[in-house]
């Protein structure tokens, strides 16, 4: 995933939006071939999280939803002292 440097960060229309009814997108962290990663905040418990969304131009590709769900489940199974849960 290509990371955006502090000076190269671009304006994003999704910043400030609430997704899934509970995560307010705060900052675009980076983007890759299929996904966009944001720093977000859980609006009820005030917890900072990372949210990965399918790139807007690929949202009609229904097979990517299943791929991202598998990726999220795999990431959820990772248990390591240096990974914040």
N, C-alpha and C positions, 0 to 999 in steps of 0.2 A: 504494500500500500504506500503510495507516495504521500509523504508528510508535507504539509504546507508550512513554510517558514513564517515567523512572526510578521515580517514585512510583506509577505506575498499573500496573506490571507485575504480572500475576496468576500464581498458582501453576499449574503445568502438569504433568500426570501423565507427560508424555513426557520431562521433564528427567531426565537420568541414564541414559536408555535408549540402547542401542547400535543403530544402524540400519545396514543393508547390511553388517553384520558388522565394521564398522571405524570408524564415526563416533559418538562419544558426545555426545549433545545436552546442552549446558551452559546455554543461556539462550534464552528466547523473545525474538526481536528485533522481530518485528512480524507482522501478518497482514493479508491482503487478502481480496478476494471469493472467491478459489479456493485460495489457498495460505497456508502458515504458514512463516515463516523463523526458523531457529534458528542461534545460534552453536554450533558443534560442534568437536570435536577428533578428529583421526585418531588412533586408539588405538595404532597401530604406530609412526608417525613423529612423533607429538606436534605435528602441524601444526593450527593453528586455521583453520577453514573456515566458510562459510555454507552451510546446507542448507535447501532449500525443499521442503516436503512438501505434498501435497494435504491440504486441511482434512479432519479426521476425518469430518465429516458429508457429505462429497462423495466419499469413497473408493469408493463403489459405482458412481460415474459413470465407466465405462471409457473414454469418449472423452477425459476429462481427462488420463489417463496419456499418451496420444499427444501432446496439447497441451503438457504439461510437458516431454516428451522433446524436442519441437521447440524449445521455449524454451531448454532446457539446451544443445542443440547450437548454437543461435544465439549464446548467451552465450559458449560455448567458442571461437567464431570471432573474437570481439572481441579486437583487439590494440591496446593503447594504453598509453602511458607511465604514465598515472595509474590504471591498473587492475591490481591485483595478480593474478597468475596462480596 
